[in-house]
């Protein structure tokens, strides 16, 4: 009779570990800074995991908070981010989404200020060929009223640029959402560079590619597991190199 609670506990611990790994990867890739947050839906529940309100790269699995779809903290020391409603609103509206990132990546902010928005002209941007809408309000999204407007703007897409503020990126799982956020930031960097040289046009054959998990995790990923493993290994080395040495 105890197997179900035990299984869910193991599932949550696994998600917490992967969430911390994801934070380390996107921090190392310059997507996440001292502010910003990564979350993951707890399958079969109306709850999700999110890093608390301090620099994400400092978090351990024990620091990760459990939050309900009403935006209230259920477990974890906290405090939770003020923009937690972003995550709750996405999960309520999009059952296909298993992970959400809100960050303030520099190039993504700048492209969000352009009338053209993102132009999927190269390989990095091809998964966003279905569009990255721009949410016009630059305020912090710390209420459900504003978060629900943002979700309506997101629609069926996987990312939305918040004009002058940041970006929200989603995916079916933690690793896929992180890879998507990395690719979006790289695509924005490339676009800003190329716009100073030539006029950009979308790729004719661009389209979102979903690669099903090959056994690395227990969810479908919109990323190649080999790429994720390489990024994670690099992030671990960087993280270990800044840890205090034992005397």
N, C-alpha and C positions, 0 to 999 in steps of 0.2 A: 504493500500500500504506500510505501515511502518513495517508490521509484520516481514518480512524476515530480514531486518537489525537488528531489535530488538532481534529476535531469535538468530541471529549469535552473537550479543553482549553478550547475556546471556550464550551462549555456550562457548565463549571465556573466560568469567569470571569464569565459572565452571571449565574449563580446567586449568586456572591459579591457582585456589584454590587447585585442585587435584595435580597439579605439585608441589606446595609448600608442601603439605602433603607428597607427595612421597619423596621429598628431606629430610624432617624431618625423615621419616622412615628409609631410607637407610643410613642416617648419624648416626642415633641411633644404627643401626645394624653394624656399622663399615665398610660399603661398600664405602660410600662417605666421603672424608676428606675435607680439605680446598680447594682443587682443584677438578675439575670434574664437569660434567654437565648432567642434565636431560632435555629432550625435549619431546614435544607432537605435533603430526600433528594436524592442524586445518582442520577437515573433509571438503571435497568439495573445498579445495583451494590448492594452491601451496605455502603454508606458514606453519610455525610451531612456537611454543612457546619454549623458552629456558631461563634458569636462567642466569643473567649477570655474568661478570667475577669478582666475589668475593665469599667468602665462601657461598655456597648455603644455608646452614642452617640459614643464616642471612636474606634471601630474604623474602619479603612479596609479595602477588599477584600483587601489583602495580609495583614491580620491574621487573617483568617478561617481556622479550622482544619478539616482533614478528619479525620473520626473513623469507625472501623468499628463495625459493629453489636455488637461485643464491648465497646464503650465505650473503646477504646484510640485514642490520637491517632496518626494516620498521617502527617500533614503540618501545617505551621503552627507558629509559635513557641510558642504556648500561653501559660500553662497553660490547659487546658480547664476549664469549670465542674465543680464537685464533683457537681452534679446532672445531669451528662450521661447517666447511666443512664435518666432519664425519657425522653429523646429516642430512645435506642437501643431501649428496650423498646417504645415506641409503634410505631416503624418495623418492628420484627420482627413485631409482632402485627397491624398494620393496613396492608396493602399499598395501601389507598385513600388513605392519608395521605401528603402530600408536604411538610408543614411543621408544626412544633411550636413553641409558645411556652410558656415557664414564667416567670411574673412574680408580683409581689406587689402588684398593684393594690389600693388601699385599700378601695374600696367592695365589690369582689369578695370580699375577705377577710371583711368584716363580714357580707355576705349568706351566706357559707359557714358562719357561726356560728349562723344562724337554723335552727330546726327545719324551717321551710317551704322553705328553700333559695330558688332563683330561681323567681319566679312570672312566667311570660310574659304579662304583662298589657298590654303596649304594643308599638309598632312595633319598637323597638330589640331587644326580647327575642323576637320572633316566630320567629327562626331557631333558637331553643333550645327550641321547643315540645316536641321529642322528649325533653327532660329534660337537666338538668345534675346528675349525681349528686355527692354529697359524700363525699370520701374522709376517713375519721375520724381518720387519723393526722397529727399536726401536725409530725412530725419532718422534717428535710431528707431528701429522697429521694436518697441518695447511694450506694445499693447496688441491685443488680439484684433482690434478693429483695423489697425494698420497692417498687421501680419496677414489677415484674410484678404485685404486688398492686394498685397504683394503676391499671395498665392493665386489669386484670380489673374493677375498679370503673368505669372509663371505659366498658367494653363497646363498643357500636356508636355511642356518642354522640360529639359533637364537642368537648366541654369537660367538665372536672370541677373542682369547687371543693375545695381542700385545706383542711380545717377549721383555722382559725387560722393559716394559713401562706401561701396564695396560690392560684393557679389554673393549670391547664394547658389550653391551647386549641389545637385542631388544624384543619387544612384541607387541601384538595387541592393548594394552592400557597401561596407566601409571602404574596402580597397578600391572598388570601382569609382566611388564618389571622389576619393582622393586623387586617383589617376586623372579623372575628368577635370578636377580643379587645377591640377598641374598642367594639363594640356591646354586648358583655357588661358591660363596665365602666359604660357609660352606663345600661344597663338596671338594674344594681345600684344606681347612684346614684338613678335615678328611683324604684325600689322603696323604698329607705330613706326617701326624701322622702314618698312617698304613703302609706306605712304609718303615718305620724304623723297622717294625715288621715282615712283610710278603710280598710276591708277590701278587699283586692285579690282579683280573680278572673282566671283565665287567659282570654286572648282565645279566642273560639269558633272563629275561622278562622286561628289561628296555624299556621305550618308553615315548615320550612326551604326557602328558595328558592335554587336554584343557577342562576347566570347564566353561560353559556358565554362564554369569551373571545371578544372581537371583534377580535382581531389585535394587542392591545397586548403580549402575552407569548406564550409557547409552551406554556402549560398552562391547564387549566380553572380558573376562578376561582369562588369563592362570594362574589363581590362585583362591583359595577358598576365597570368600568374607569374611567368618568368620575369616580366618587367617589374612586377611588384616585389618579387624576392630580391632583385638587384637593388631597387630603391631602398628597401628595408635594411639590407645589409649595409649600405652606405650610411643610412641614418644612424644605425647602431654604432658604427665606428666613430661617427662624429659625436654622438652622445657620450660614448665612453671616454673620448679624448678630453672632454671638458669636465668630467667627474673629478672630485677632489681625490688626491692620492692618499693611500693609507701610509702612515709613518711607521 
